[in-house]
Amino acid sequence: MNPKNLNYYDSVAYEASAVIKASPGTVYSITGYNSHSLALWLQLHDFAVLPADNAIPALILKVPADSNFFYDFGQIGRFCLKGIVVCGSTTGPTKTLASAAFWLNIQYK
């Protein structure tokens, strides 16, 4: 049962980035795995397409090497006006695209 009528994005392989929604939307949770041997930053961007390197993310999460992670945005979620894009980055405060290391499950609307 899906009481909030949420959509689900699921990786099909390790990836560096994903355009989850190319229009306004709300993220409710992000679950995943970082397969890289180094800690990486998972960034949430409010864009309809993958932004250029040096873009400033809306949210950053540091994910330890070779580990699972989960982030819950609660009942309200995290609204993105332009679109929902996630990517792995080697830096936190700006986007520096990392290699394909993340496996993701994202709940959004």
N, C-alpha and C positions, 0 to 999 in steps of 0.2 A: 504494500500500500504506500502511496506517495501523497500524503495529506497536503503538502504545499504545491503539488504539481510541478516539482523541480525538474530541470533538465540535468543530465549527467554527461560529463566529458570524461572519457577514458582513453589513456594512451594505448597505442598498439605496439609501441617500441619505445626505447629510451629516446628522449627528445630534449632539445635545447630551448625550444619555445613553442607556444601554441596560441593561436587566435581562438579564444573560446566563444566569443560572440562579437560580431562586427556592428553592433548597435547597443543602445543603452541596456544595462542589465545589472543584476545584483548577484554577488557571490555569497554563498552561505557556508561553504566549507571547502578546504583543500586538503587532500590526503595524498601522500606520495612516498617516494623512495629516491634518495640520492645515491647513485651507484658510483660516483666519483671517489677517488682516493683522497680528495681534499674537501674541506667544507666549502659550500657554495651558498650564494644568496638566491633565494627564490623571490622574484619580483612580480608584483601585480601592477600592470600599467592600464591607465584609462585611455585607451586608443582603440581604433577600429582595425588597425593593421600593426604589424610588428614595428615598434619605433626604432629609430637609428640608435647606434651606440652613443653613449653620454646622455641619453634621455633620463629624466628624473622619474622614478617610479612613485606610484601612489602608496605602495606598501612594500616593505622588505622583511624577509624572514631568513635568518641564518640557519642553514641546515647542515649539521655535522656530516662528515664523510661516512659513506657506507651505512646510511641509517634511514629509518622510516620517520615520517613526520605527519602531524595533523594540526590543522588550524581551523577553529570554529569561529565564525563571525556572528553567531547567535541568531536570535529570531529576526532581527532587523537586517542583518547581512551588511555587506559593503557595496554600496551603489557606485557604479561607473557610468558616467554620462555619455561617453563616446563609444565605448566598447570594453571588452574584457580580454586582456592579453596577459599571459604569464610567460616568464622566461627565467632561465638560469643565468646567473651573472657571477663573474669572479670578483666583483666589487659591489658594495652595498648601496651607497648613495647615488650612483649613476649606473646605467646599463653598460656592461662589457660582456657581451654574449659568451657564455661558457660552451663547452662541448656538450653533445647529447648525453646527458647523465640522469635526467629526471623521468620517473614513471609517475603519472598523475591521475587522480580521480578528483573531479571538481563538480560540486553541486551548485547550480546557478539557475537564475530565472531571467 
